[in-house]
Amino acid sequence: MEILNGFIINDEVRSILFSMCMGLIAGCGIAAGYVLANKGKKFSKNFAVTVLLLPVIMAMIIPFIATDLRKTLSLAGVFALVRFRSIPGDSKDILYTFFAAAAGLIIGLGSYFVGFVMVLVVSLAYVLIIRLWKVEDKQVLKITIPEDMNYKDVFEDLFEKYLKKWAVKNVKTSNMGTLFTISYWVQPKNEMDAKAFIDDLRTRNGNLNIILENPDDQLAPVL
């Protein structure tokens, strides 16, 4: 009979199920805000699913631990472990993960109005900031050259032709010191022909490796 009592739908269970439904609705709004903010850009679908379901999970477990300090500390330890095991990602994605968790926590505590107002305000602010705040189209250019080549001015005329701004990020050796890899922060000119740019660079560096990438491509999803 004690086992069957765990399957009885009482007022507490109904409240938790209702909170889970509210968490799902909030998660849909949070995920929609993330997708809308990054519309036309490269973004992680896995991250969108994460912020969609995170409020549901939080809304479900909060009622079980809200009155027990030991369980609360255990949950904090789980989140710390997940964060420690995660590869560092984009700071705005880390913020958005915290936002999704906070929304689920508030809804799990029964403050539905406050939770949905938070979802609406923060999601709207996130979309507006990401869509309207124009940032420099900064990319990373990596050029491999022989050790006997003086890289200081060898690409200067090509940079002036194709780029608005550039700066050396770092220089490192490879292949037992016989090659150098120079990394630059670059801002391409409008409608720059990337293929023509790379082809011109290849004529200078002896057809060795050249990589042109966005900084965000180097970052893995937070979760």
DAMOLIN-V711467 format. One record per helix or strand. SS is the DSSP state (~ for helix, > for strand). FROM is the first residue (numbers start at 0). TO is the last residue. If there is no record, write none. Layout:
SS_FROM_TO / SS_FROM_TO
//
This chain:
~_1_4 / ~_10_36 / ~_44_64 / ~_68_84 / ~_90_107 / ~_111_131 / >_137_145 / ~_150_153 / ~_155_161 / >_162_173 / >_178_187 / ~_193_203 / >_209_213 / ~_214_217
//
